[in-house]
Amino acid sequence: MSNLKKIILAGGTGQIGTALIQVYADKTNELIVLTRGTERKVKNISYVNWTNIKKGNYSNYFNDVDAVINLVGKNVNCRYTEANKKEIIDSRVNSVRDISQAFKRASTEPKLWIQFASSTIYKSSEDKPMTENNNEIGTGFSVEVCKIWENTFNIETSEFKNTRKAILRTSMVLSKEEGVYPRIRKMAKFGLGGIQGNGKQVVSWIHEDDVTGMIQNIIENSTLEGPFNCTAPYPITNKIFMSELRKSLGIKFGLPASKLILEIGAFVISTETELVLKSRYVLPERILEAGYTFKYPTIESAYQSLI
Ligand SMILES: NC(=O)c1ccc[n+]([C@@H]2O[C@H](COP(=O)([O-])OP(=O)(O)OC[C@H]3O[C@@H](n4cnc5c(N)ncnc54)[C@H](OP(=O)(O)O)[C@@H]3O)[C@@H](O)[C@H]2O)c1
């Protein structure tokens, strides 16, 4: 991979941003992370606070940018109270607007904008796979969030005629230390790694190395743009997802969790059952057509790399 001059990672302090920094810190002259946190410089990485960006400071950061990757979004692993719902939407919409405003003040448009989004935009399906070109959009709060998120991106970037734009409709990302995997590993070790609900719901997932791999592929291939399902090519049922987890950890038994138990549990730990009960049957048709080879195409291979 040839060296890039400048990448902006908005929300680059979280699960996927951490993985991207590991890949790009050495391959980029300048990495700029937009954050609510404190401003600092670590080697070639500048952490810059949104307040300064919104004031129009640091406009030089937005000149000659090879790629901006927007990861910002309040984590959806929370109770959908009115306050949380507002924050889930505002964090996504405002970040897109603030970045777009900053580029409108800059002297050049970004060469590429990769916008994270979610594969939960598709309807719940156990039998019909959703691809980028053949799908049905779902209903409900989380789908509305996805629609508003993508629409805002499309509207805000419509003026950028020289920018290649890609939307990554991302499924559950499996990382060793962050996100869902460490939590389900802990549950399985406590004997709670059985099926969730009726176990027939389809689980679409992706290993974090394939998220960074897909991004690299999109950066390098100047013909790629538009929506991409950022998900492994072999989704499985929840029953298999949990049984392969137990197998990888050498655990023989896992107590099943009925829908009612999940509802009580979700209330206790302040989250929503939709996150495990919705059937997400999503396939990465476009990136496969573009020739991308998944490092971890199957759940067995992903779990082996994570234990
Ligand atoms: N990880 C997954 O399994 C998954 C699956 C589907 C879609 N996605 C989407 O992909 C994107 C990146 O995922 P991720 O797991 O890396 O995200 P994450 O770690 O949960 O969050 C990314 C960053 O967003 C910023 N942020 C969080 N809450 C915010 C708020 N209320 N207002 C403003 N900024 C806020 C934080 O940066 P600072 O604290 O530095 O400001 C955080 O580091 C997200 O938009 C997520 O919805 C992720």
The ligand as an ORCA input file, in Angstrom:
! r2SCAN-3c Opt
* xyz 0 1
  N     -18.842     -1.610     16.413
  C     -19.879     -2.187     15.843
  O     -20.183     -3.387     16.080
  C     -20.720     -1.406     14.847
  C     -21.743     -2.062     14.145
  C     -22.521     -1.325     13.248
  C     -22.290      0.026     13.071
  N     -21.290      0.629     13.780
  C     -21.099      2.070     13.604
  O     -19.751      2.330     13.236
  C     -19.285      3.534     13.882
  C     -17.997      3.229     14.623
  O     -18.225      2.154     15.523
  P     -17.397      2.040     16.894
  O     -17.818      0.762     17.516
  O     -15.971      2.322     16.678
  O     -18.071      3.240     17.709
  P     -17.865      3.644     19.232
  O     -16.571      3.118     19.705
  O     -19.079      3.300     20.042
  O     -17.875      5.254     19.099
  C     -17.059      5.940     18.180
  C     -16.770      7.323     18.699
  O     -17.927      8.149     18.642
  C     -17.759      9.220     19.569
  N     -19.008      9.389     20.331
  C     -19.616      8.484     21.119
  N     -20.743      8.984     21.650
  C     -20.838     10.248     21.198
  C     -21.768     11.313     21.411
  N     -22.823     11.161     22.199
  N     -21.553     12.483     20.766
  C     -20.476     12.645     19.973
  N     -19.549     11.696     19.749
  C     -19.733     10.519     20.348
  C     -16.644      8.818     20.543
  O     -15.484      9.611     20.303
  P     -14.940     10.676     21.420
  O     -15.321     10.150     22.760
  O     -13.464     10.687     21.189
  O     -15.593     11.953     21.087
  C     -16.364      7.369     20.147
  O     -15.022      6.985     20.301
  C     -20.400      4.015     14.809
  O     -21.064      5.077     14.202
  C     -21.310      2.803     14.932
  O     -22.682      3.148     15.106
  C     -20.501     -0.046     14.653
*
